[in-house]
Amino acid sequence: MPSFSAKVYEQMNWTRKREHETAIEQILKNPESFFSLVPADHLIGNPEPIFREIKEEEAVAWKKQFGGE
């Protein structure tokens, strides 16, 4: 879901960088690096829902359409 990460970066008020793509590897190699991922004075953007609520009618229709036999 490509739009998911774009929304997260927008809400975090971050510009996507290469080191973000390898953050898990960096943390596994050096657990202390976790504490430097976000600077102490960083201000996040406006939080808002990333996913919309799925209505019961939609779930039923999708189950019928894609559920198979």
PyMOL Python script that loads the backbone (N, CA, C, O; Angstrom):
from pymol import cmd

cmd.read_pdbstr("""\
ATOM      1  N   MET A   1       0.839  -1.168   0.000  1.00  0.00           N
ATOM      2  CA  MET A   1       0.000   0.000   0.000  1.00  0.00           C
ATOM      3  C   MET A   1       0.899   1.252   0.000  1.00  0.00           C
ATOM      4  O   MET A   1       1.207   1.806   1.055  1.00  0.00           O
ATOM      5  N   PRO A   2       1.304   1.675  -1.177  1.00  0.00           N
ATOM      6  CA  PRO A   2       2.245   2.789  -1.276  1.00  0.00           C
ATOM      7  C   PRO A   2       1.753   4.072  -0.632  1.00  0.00           C
ATOM      8  O   PRO A   2       2.554   4.831  -0.085  1.00  0.00           O
ATOM      9  N   SER A   3       0.471   4.327  -0.685  1.00  0.00           N
ATOM     10  CA  SER A   3      -0.022   5.591  -0.125  1.00  0.00           C
ATOM     11  C   SER A   3       0.066   5.604   1.397  1.00  0.00           C
ATOM     12  O   SER A   3       0.106   6.676   2.002  1.00  0.00           O
ATOM     13  N   PHE A   4       0.095   4.423   2.028  1.00  0.00           N
ATOM     14  CA  PHE A   4       0.180   4.349   3.486  1.00  0.00           C
ATOM     15  C   PHE A   4       1.455   5.014   3.994  1.00  0.00           C
ATOM     16  O   PHE A   4       1.401   5.879   4.868  1.00  0.00           O
ATOM     17  N   SER A   5       2.596   4.613   3.451  1.00  0.00           N
ATOM     18  CA  SER A   5       3.857   5.174   3.944  1.00  0.00           C
ATOM     19  C   SER A   5       3.958   6.665   3.639  1.00  0.00           C
ATOM     20  O   SER A   5       4.519   7.421   4.431  1.00  0.00           O
ATOM     21  N   ALA A   6       3.417   7.096   2.493  1.00  0.00           N
ATOM     22  CA  ALA A   6       3.434   8.527   2.172  1.00  0.00           C
ATOM     23  C   ALA A   6       2.645   9.320   3.218  1.00  0.00           C
ATOM     24  O   ALA A   6       3.066  10.402   3.627  1.00  0.00           O
ATOM     25  N   LYS A   7       1.511   8.783   3.645  1.00  0.00           N
ATOM     26  CA  LYS A   7       0.702   9.470   4.661  1.00  0.00           C
ATOM     27  C   LYS A   7       1.406   9.491   6.013  1.00  0.00           C
ATOM     28  O   LYS A   7       1.333  10.481   6.741  1.00  0.00           O
ATOM     29  N   VAL A   8       2.086   8.402   6.343  1.00  0.00           N
ATOM     30  CA  VAL A   8       2.829   8.354   7.607  1.00  0.00           C
ATOM     31  C   VAL A   8       3.943   9.394   7.599  1.00  0.00           C
ATOM     32  O   VAL A   8       4.115  10.128   8.572  1.00  0.00           O
ATOM     33  N   TYR A   9       4.695   9.460   6.513  1.00  0.00           N
ATOM     34  CA  TYR A   9       5.767  10.456   6.424  1.00  0.00           C
ATOM     35  C   TYR A   9       5.204  11.873   6.503  1.00  0.00           C
ATOM     36  O   TYR A   9       5.792  12.738   7.152  1.00  0.00           O
ATOM     37  N   GLU A  10       4.083  12.112   5.854  1.00  0.00           N
ATOM     38  CA  GLU A  10       3.463  13.434   5.907  1.00  0.00           C
ATOM     39  C   GLU A  10       3.065  13.786   7.337  1.00  0.00           C
ATOM     40  O   GLU A  10       3.329  14.896   7.799  1.00  0.00           O
ATOM     41  N   GLN A  11       2.434  12.850   8.039  1.00  0.00           N
ATOM     42  CA  GLN A  11       2.008  13.113   9.413  1.00  0.00           C
ATOM     43  C   GLN A  11       3.202  13.261  10.353  1.00  0.00           C
ATOM     44  O   GLN A  11       3.143  14.015  11.324  1.00  0.00           O
ATOM     45  N   MET A  12       4.270  12.551  10.066  1.00  0.00           N
ATOM     46  CA  MET A  12       5.469  12.663  10.900  1.00  0.00           C
ATOM     47  C   MET A  12       6.268  13.930  10.586  1.00  0.00           C
ATOM     48  O   MET A  12       7.201  14.283  11.307  1.00  0.00           O
ATOM     49  N   ASN A  13       5.887  14.611   9.489  1.00  0.00           N
ATOM     50  CA  ASN A  13       6.595  15.820   9.070  1.00  0.00           C
ATOM     51  C   ASN A  13       8.049  15.488   8.730  1.00  0.00           C
ATOM     52  O   ASN A  13       8.980  16.192   9.121  1.00  0.00           O
ATOM     53  N   TRP A  14       8.208  14.381   7.981  1.00  0.00           N
ATOM     54  CA  TRP A  14       9.520  13.868   7.601  1.00  0.00           C
ATOM     55  C   TRP A  14       9.664  13.841   6.094  1.00  0.00           C
ATOM     56  O   TRP A  14       8.688  13.656   5.368  1.00  0.00           O
ATOM     57  N   THR A  15      10.881  14.027   5.632  1.00  0.00           N
ATOM     58  CA  THR A  15      11.218  13.785   4.238  1.00  0.00           C
ATOM     59  C   THR A  15      11.820  12.394   4.186  1.00  0.00           C
ATOM     60  O   THR A  15      12.724  12.071   4.956  1.00  0.00           O
ATOM     61  N   ARG A  16      11.322  11.578   3.286  1.00  0.00           N
ATOM     62  CA  ARG A  16      11.800  10.200   3.200  1.00  0.00           C
ATOM     63  C   ARG A  16      13.255  10.174   2.768  1.00  0.00           C
ATOM     64  O   ARG A  16      13.643  10.844   1.811  1.00  0.00           O
ATOM     65  N   LYS A  17      14.064   9.386   3.490  1.00  0.00           N
ATOM     66  CA  LYS A  17      15.489   9.260   3.201  1.00  0.00           C
ATOM     67  C   LYS A  17      15.872   7.786   3.092  1.00  0.00           C
ATOM     68  O   LYS A  17      15.143   6.909   3.555  1.00  0.00           O
ATOM     69  N   ARG A  18      16.994   7.531   2.490  1.00  0.00           N
ATOM     70  CA  ARG A  18      17.461   6.149   2.303  1.00  0.00           C
ATOM     71  C   ARG A  18      17.601   5.411   3.629  1.00  0.00           C
ATOM     72  O   ARG A  18      17.244   4.236   3.719  1.00  0.00           O
ATOM     73  N   GLU A  19      18.111   6.078   4.654  1.00  0.00           N
ATOM     74  CA  GLU A  19      18.316   5.380   5.938  1.00  0.00           C
ATOM     75  C   GLU A  19      17.003   4.930   6.568  1.00  0.00           C
ATOM     76  O   GLU A  19      17.001   4.023   7.400  1.00  0.00           O
ATOM     77  N   HIS A  20      15.893   5.544   6.188  1.00  0.00           N
ATOM     78  CA  HIS A  20      14.597   5.083   6.696  1.00  0.00           C
ATOM     79  C   HIS A  20      14.273   3.691   6.152  1.00  0.00           C
ATOM     80  O   HIS A  20      13.630   2.888   6.828  1.00  0.00           O
ATOM     81  N   GLU A  21      14.719   3.414   4.935  1.00  0.00           N
ATOM     82  CA  GLU A  21      14.441   2.123   4.304  1.00  0.00           C
ATOM     83  C   GLU A  21      15.170   0.975   4.998  1.00  0.00           C
ATOM     84  O   GLU A  21      14.744  -0.177   4.920  1.00  0.00           O
ATOM     85  N   THR A  22      16.264   1.296   5.673  1.00  0.00           N
ATOM     86  CA  THR A  22      17.057   0.259   6.327  1.00  0.00           C
ATOM     87  C   THR A  22      17.062   0.429   7.845  1.00  0.00           C
ATOM     88  O   THR A  22      17.962  -0.070   8.521  1.00  0.00           O
ATOM     89  N   ALA A  23      16.080   1.118   8.374  1.00  0.00           N
ATOM     90  CA  ALA A  23      16.048   1.412   9.810  1.00  0.00           C
ATOM     91  C   ALA A  23      16.077   0.137  10.659  1.00  0.00           C
ATOM     92  O   ALA A  23      16.783   0.083  11.666  1.00  0.00           O
ATOM     93  N   ILE A  24      15.328  -0.872  10.265  1.00  0.00           N
ATOM     94  CA  ILE A  24      15.287  -2.109  11.064  1.00  0.00           C
ATOM     95  C   ILE A  24      16.668  -2.752  11.098  1.00  0.00           C
ATOM     96  O   ILE A  24      17.125  -3.196  12.151  1.00  0.00           O
ATOM     97  N   GLU A  25      17.332  -2.802   9.946  1.00  0.00           N
ATOM     98  CA  GLU A  25      18.686  -3.363   9.903  1.00  0.00           C
ATOM     99  C   GLU A  25      19.629  -2.568  10.810  1.00  0.00           C
ATOM    100  O   GLU A  25      20.430  -3.148  11.543  1.00  0.00           O
ATOM    101  N   GLN A  26      19.528  -1.243  10.754  1.00  0.00           N
ATOM    102  CA  GLN A  26      20.388  -0.393  11.577  1.00  0.00           C
ATOM    103  C   GLN A  26      20.141  -0.645  13.064  1.00  0.00           C
ATOM    104  O   GLN A  26      21.085  -0.739  13.849  1.00  0.00           O
ATOM    105  N   ILE A  27      18.881  -0.754  13.441  1.00  0.00           N
ATOM    106  CA  ILE A  27      18.537  -0.964  14.856  1.00  0.00           C
ATOM    107  C   ILE A  27      19.013  -2.337  15.326  1.00  0.00           C
ATOM    108  O   ILE A  27      19.492  -2.479  16.451  1.00  0.00           O
ATOM    109  N   LEU A  28      18.881  -3.354  14.458  1.00  0.00           N
ATOM    110  CA  LEU A  28      19.346  -4.687  14.843  1.00  0.00           C
ATOM    111  C   LEU A  28      20.859  -4.713  15.054  1.00  0.00           C
ATOM    112  O   LEU A  28      21.357  -5.400  15.946  1.00  0.00           O
ATOM    113  N   LYS A  29      21.581  -3.960  14.227  1.00  0.00           N
ATOM    114  CA  LYS A  29      23.037  -3.901  14.367  1.00  0.00           C
ATOM    115  C   LYS A  29      23.446  -3.069  15.579  1.00  0.00           C
ATOM    116  O   LYS A  29      24.417  -3.387  16.266  1.00  0.00           O
ATOM    117  N   ASN A  30      22.691  -1.995  15.834  1.00  0.00           N
ATOM    118  CA  ASN A  30      23.021  -1.080  16.926  1.00  0.00           C
ATOM    119  C   ASN A  30      21.722  -0.613  17.585  1.00  0.00           C
ATOM    120  O   ASN A  30      21.165   0.407  17.179  1.00  0.00           O
ATOM    121  N   PRO A  31      21.226  -1.339  18.597  1.00  0.00           N
ATOM    122  CA  PRO A  31      19.939  -1.004  19.228  1.00  0.00           C
ATOM    123  C   PRO A  31      19.847   0.437  19.728  1.00  0.00           C
ATOM    124  O   PRO A  31      18.755   1.003  19.772  1.00  0.00           O
ATOM    125  N   GLU A  32      20.965   1.030  20.099  1.00  0.00           N
ATOM    126  CA  GLU A  32      20.934   2.416  20.592  1.00  0.00           C
ATOM    127  C   GLU A  32      20.552   3.408  19.484  1.00  0.00           C
ATOM    128  O   GLU A  32      20.111   4.518  19.779  1.00  0.00           O
ATOM    129  N   SER A  33      20.716   3.020  18.225  1.00  0.00           N
ATOM    130  CA  SER A  33      20.377   3.919  17.120  1.00  0.00           C
ATOM    131  C   SER A  33      18.873   4.208  17.078  1.00  0.00           C
ATOM    132  O   SER A  33      18.448   5.197  16.480  1.00  0.00           O
ATOM    133  N   PHE A  34      18.075   3.354  17.707  1.00  0.00           N
ATOM    134  CA  PHE A  34      16.628   3.580  17.776  1.00  0.00           C
ATOM    135  C   PHE A  34      16.314   4.958  18.360  1.00  0.00           C
ATOM    136  O   PHE A  34      15.387   5.631  17.908  1.00  0.00           O
ATOM    137  N   PHE A  35      17.084   5.372  19.358  1.00  0.00           N
ATOM    138  CA  PHE A  35      16.815   6.619  20.061  1.00  0.00           C
ATOM    139  C   PHE A  35      17.202   7.855  19.259  1.00  0.00           C
ATOM    140  O   PHE A  35      16.868   8.975  19.648  1.00  0.00           O
ATOM    141  N   SER A  36      17.899   7.664  18.149  1.00  0.00           N
ATOM    142  CA  SER A  36      18.275   8.819  17.333  1.00  0.00           C
ATOM    143  C   SER A  36      17.477   8.899  16.033  1.00  0.00           C
ATOM    144  O   SER A  36      17.748   9.762  15.198  1.00  0.00           O
ATOM    145  N   LEU A  37      16.504   8.016  15.851  1.00  0.00           N
ATOM    146  CA  LEU A  37      15.704   8.052  14.626  1.00  0.00           C
ATOM    147  C   LEU A  37      14.911   9.351  14.503  1.00  0.00           C
ATOM    148  O   LEU A  37      14.810   9.928  13.421  1.00  0.00           O
ATOM    149  N   VAL A  38      14.356   9.797  15.610  1.00  0.00           N
ATOM    150  CA  VAL A  38      13.583  11.046  15.631  1.00  0.00           C
ATOM    151  C   VAL A  38      14.257  11.986  16.627  1.00  0.00           C
ATOM    152  O   VAL A  38      14.358  11.656  17.809  1.00  0.00           O
ATOM    153  N   PRO A  39      14.717  13.142  16.174  1.00  0.00           N
ATOM    154  CA  PRO A  39      15.366  14.084  17.094  1.00  0.00           C
ATOM    155  C   PRO A  39      14.418  14.522  18.214  1.00  0.00           C
ATOM    156  O   PRO A  39      13.203  14.572  18.022  1.00  0.00           O
ATOM    157  N   ALA A  40      14.969  14.833  19.360  1.00  0.00           N
ATOM    158  CA  ALA A  40      14.160  15.192  20.528  1.00  0.00           C
ATOM    159  C   ALA A  40      13.274  16.398  20.282  1.00  0.00           C
ATOM    160  O   ALA A  40      12.191  16.480  20.862  1.00  0.00           O
ATOM    161  N   ASP A  41      13.691  17.336  19.447  1.00  0.00           N
ATOM    162  CA  ASP A  41      12.906  18.553  19.236  1.00  0.00           C
ATOM    163  C   ASP A  41      12.034  18.498  17.976  1.00  0.00           C
ATOM    164  O   ASP A  41      11.500  19.522  17.549  1.00  0.00           O
ATOM    165  N   HIS A  42      11.890  17.321  17.387  1.00  0.00           N
ATOM    166  CA  HIS A  42      11.116  17.188  16.145  1.00  0.00           C
ATOM    167  C   HIS A  42       9.625  17.425  16.398  1.00  0.00           C
ATOM    168  O   HIS A  42       9.057  16.891  17.350  1.00  0.00           O
ATOM    169  N   LEU A  43       9.009  18.220  15.547  1.00  0.00           N
ATOM    170  CA  LEU A  43       7.573  18.466  15.632  1.00  0.00           C
ATOM    171  C   LEU A  43       6.866  17.664  14.548  1.00  0.00           C
ATOM    172  O   LEU A  43       7.183  17.784  13.364  1.00  0.00           O
ATOM    173  N   ILE A  44       5.910  16.849  14.964  1.00  0.00           N
ATOM    174  CA  ILE A  44       5.171  16.057  13.988  1.00  0.00           C
ATOM    175  C   ILE A  44       4.101  16.925  13.327  1.00  0.00           C
ATOM    176  O   ILE A  44       3.777  18.007  13.815  1.00  0.00           O
ATOM    177  N   GLY A  45       3.563  16.438  12.219  1.00  0.00           N
ATOM    178  CA  GLY A  45       2.486  17.124  11.523  1.00  0.00           C
ATOM    179  C   GLY A  45       1.166  16.866  12.223  1.00  0.00           C
ATOM    180  O   GLY A  45       1.134  16.443  13.379  1.00  0.00           O
ATOM    181  N   ASN A  46       0.075  17.125  11.512  1.00  0.00           N
ATOM    182  CA  ASN A  46      -1.262  16.924  12.091  1.00  0.00           C
ATOM    183  C   ASN A  46      -1.676  15.464  11.963  1.00  0.00           C
ATOM    184  O   ASN A  46      -1.784  14.949  10.850  1.00  0.00           O
ATOM    185  N   PRO A  47      -1.908  14.791  13.090  1.00  0.00           N
ATOM    186  CA  PRO A  47      -2.346  13.400  13.004  1.00  0.00           C
ATOM    187  C   PRO A  47      -3.787  13.315  12.515  1.00  0.00           C
ATOM    188  O   PRO A  47      -4.637  14.121  12.895  1.00  0.00           O
ATOM    189  N   GLU A  48      -4.039  12.343  11.681  1.00  0.00           N
ATOM    190  CA  GLU A  48      -5.390  12.081  11.198  1.00  0.00           C
ATOM    191  C   GLU A  48      -5.458  10.615  10.794  1.00  0.00           C
ATOM    192  O   GLU A  48      -4.422   9.997  10.551  1.00  0.00           O
ATOM    193  N   PRO A  49      -6.651  10.052  10.718  1.00  0.00           N
ATOM    194  CA  PRO A  49      -6.753   8.633  10.347  1.00  0.00           C
ATOM    195  C   PRO A  49      -6.127   8.361   8.982  1.00  0.00           C
ATOM    196  O   PRO A  49      -6.278   9.148   8.047  1.00  0.00           O
ATOM    197  N   ILE A  50      -5.433   7.254   8.885  1.00  0.00           N
ATOM    198  CA  ILE A  50      -4.806   6.871   7.621  1.00  0.00           C
ATOM    199  C   ILE A  50      -5.744   5.964   6.832  1.00  0.00           C
ATOM    200  O   ILE A  50      -5.804   6.039   5.604  1.00  0.00           O
ATOM    201  N   PHE A  51      -6.463   5.119   7.530  1.00  0.00           N
ATOM    202  CA  PHE A  51      -7.412   4.207   6.889  1.00  0.00           C
ATOM    203  C   PHE A  51      -8.827   4.649   7.209  1.00  0.00           C
ATOM    204  O   PHE A  51      -9.101   5.125   8.311  1.00  0.00           O
ATOM    205  N   ARG A  52      -9.720   4.494   6.256  1.00  0.00           N
ATOM    206  CA  ARG A  52     -11.115   4.816   6.525  1.00  0.00           C
ATOM    207  C   ARG A  52     -11.821   3.598   7.096  1.00  0.00           C
ATOM    208  O   ARG A  52     -11.379   2.464   6.912  1.00  0.00           O
ATOM    209  N   GLU A  53     -12.897   3.843   7.774  1.00  0.00           N
ATOM    210  CA  GLU A  53     -13.688   2.749   8.350  1.00  0.00           C
ATOM    211  C   GLU A  53     -14.380   1.984   7.224  1.00  0.00           C
ATOM    212  O   GLU A  53     -14.918   2.577   6.288  1.00  0.00           O
ATOM    213  N   ILE A  54     -14.356   0.673   7.333  1.00  0.00           N
ATOM    214  CA  ILE A  54     -15.059  -0.163   6.353  1.00  0.00           C
ATOM    215  C   ILE A  54     -16.451  -0.437   6.900  1.00  0.00           C
ATOM    216  O   ILE A  54     -16.615  -0.985   7.990  1.00  0.00           O
ATOM    217  N   LYS A  55     -17.436  -0.048   6.127  1.00  0.00           N
ATOM    218  CA  LYS A  55     -18.834  -0.234   6.530  1.00  0.00           C
ATOM    219  C   LYS A  55     -19.217  -1.710   6.390  1.00  0.00           C
ATOM    220  O   LYS A  55     -18.671  -2.432   5.556  1.00  0.00           O
ATOM    221  N   GLU A  56     -20.144  -2.128   7.205  1.00  0.00           N
ATOM    222  CA  GLU A  56     -20.611  -3.524   7.196  1.00  0.00           C
ATOM    223  C   GLU A  56     -21.104  -3.929   5.807  1.00  0.00           C
ATOM    224  O   GLU A  56     -20.838  -5.039   5.346  1.00  0.00           O
ATOM    225  N   GLU A  57     -21.824  -3.021   5.145  1.00  0.00           N
ATOM    226  CA  GLU A  57     -22.351  -3.331   3.806  1.00  0.00           C
ATOM    227  C   GLU A  57     -21.218  -3.590   2.812  1.00  0.00           C
ATOM    228  O   GLU A  57     -21.330  -4.468   1.957  1.00  0.00           O
ATOM    229  N   GLU A  58     -20.128  -2.827   2.924  1.00  0.00           N
ATOM    230  CA  GLU A  58     -18.977  -3.030   2.044  1.00  0.00           C
ATOM    231  C   GLU A  58     -18.349  -4.400   2.285  1.00  0.00           C
ATOM    232  O   GLU A  58     -18.026  -5.120   1.340  1.00  0.00           O
ATOM    233  N   ALA A  59     -18.180  -4.750   3.558  1.00  0.00           N
ATOM    234  CA  ALA A  59     -17.573  -6.038   3.904  1.00  0.00           C
ATOM    235  C   ALA A  59     -18.409  -7.188   3.349  1.00  0.00           C
ATOM    236  O   ALA A  59     -17.862  -8.153   2.816  1.00  0.00           O
ATOM    237  N   VAL A  60     -19.720  -7.088   3.472  1.00  0.00           N
ATOM    238  CA  VAL A  60     -20.613  -8.133   2.962  1.00  0.00           C
ATOM    239  C   VAL A  60     -20.505  -8.216   1.442  1.00  0.00           C
ATOM    240  O   VAL A  60     -20.416  -9.309   0.881  1.00  0.00           O
ATOM    241  N   ALA A  61     -20.514  -7.061   0.775  1.00  0.00           N
ATOM    242  CA  ALA A  61     -20.419  -7.042  -0.693  1.00  0.00           C
ATOM    243  C   ALA A  61     -19.088  -7.605  -1.155  1.00  0.00           C
ATOM    244  O   ALA A  61     -19.051  -8.373  -2.116  1.00  0.00           O
ATOM    245  N   TRP A  62     -17.994  -7.243  -0.498  1.00  0.00           N
ATOM    246  CA  TRP A  62     -16.674  -7.737  -0.887  1.00  0.00           C
ATOM    247  C   TRP A  62     -16.561  -9.237  -0.647  1.00  0.00           C
ATOM    248  O   TRP A  62     -15.956  -9.956  -1.442  1.00  0.00           O
ATOM    249  N   LYS A  63     -17.146  -9.703   0.451  1.00  0.00           N
ATOM    250  CA  LYS A  63     -17.110 -11.145   0.739  1.00  0.00           C
ATOM    251  C   LYS A  63     -17.856 -11.904  -0.353  1.00  0.00           C
ATOM    252  O   LYS A  63     -17.421 -12.964  -0.802  1.00  0.00           O
ATOM    253  N   LYS A  64     -18.985 -11.342  -0.771  1.00  0.00           N
ATOM    254  CA  LYS A  64     -19.774 -11.979  -1.831  1.00  0.00           C
ATOM    255  C   LYS A  64     -19.002 -11.930  -3.153  1.00  0.00           C
ATOM    256  O   LYS A  64     -18.980 -12.913  -3.894  1.00  0.00           O
ATOM    257  N   GLN A  65     -18.378 -10.807  -3.447  1.00  0.00           N
ATOM    258  CA  GLN A  65     -17.685 -10.621  -4.711  1.00  0.00           C
ATOM    259  C   GLN A  65     -16.379 -11.421  -4.789  1.00  0.00           C
ATOM    260  O   GLN A  65     -16.074 -12.017  -5.822  1.00  0.00           O
ATOM    261  N   PHE A  66     -15.608 -11.432  -3.690  1.00  0.00           N
ATOM    262  CA  PHE A  66     -14.274 -12.019  -3.728  1.00  0.00           C
ATOM    263  C   PHE A  66     -14.116 -13.277  -2.871  1.00  0.00           C
ATOM    264  O   PHE A  66     -13.041 -13.877  -2.861  1.00  0.00           O
ATOM    265  N   GLY A  67     -15.154 -13.684  -2.161  1.00  0.00           N
ATOM    266  CA  GLY A  67     -15.048 -14.774  -1.215  1.00  0.00           C
ATOM    267  C   GLY A  67     -14.928 -16.158  -1.805  1.00  0.00           C
ATOM    268  O   GLY A  67     -14.500 -17.085  -1.118  1.00  0.00           O
ATOM    269  N   GLY A  68     -15.287 -16.316  -3.028  1.00  0.00           N
ATOM    270  CA  GLY A  68     -15.221 -17.634  -3.624  1.00  0.00           C
ATOM    271  C   GLY A  68     -16.374 -18.504  -3.168  1.00  0.00           C
ATOM    272  O   GLY A  68     -17.371 -18.022  -2.629  1.00  0.00           O
ATOM    273  N   GLU A  69     -16.214 -19.791  -3.396  1.00  0.00           N
ATOM    274  CA  GLU A  69     -17.323 -20.698  -3.081  1.00  0.00           C
ATOM    275  C   GLU A  69     -17.111 -21.423  -1.805  1.00  0.00           C
ATOM    276  O   GLU A  69     -17.955 -22.223  -1.402  1.00  0.00           O
TER     277      GLU A  69
END
""", "prot")
cmd.dss("prot")
cmd.show_as("cartoon", "prot")
cmd.util.cbc("prot")
cmd.orient("prot")
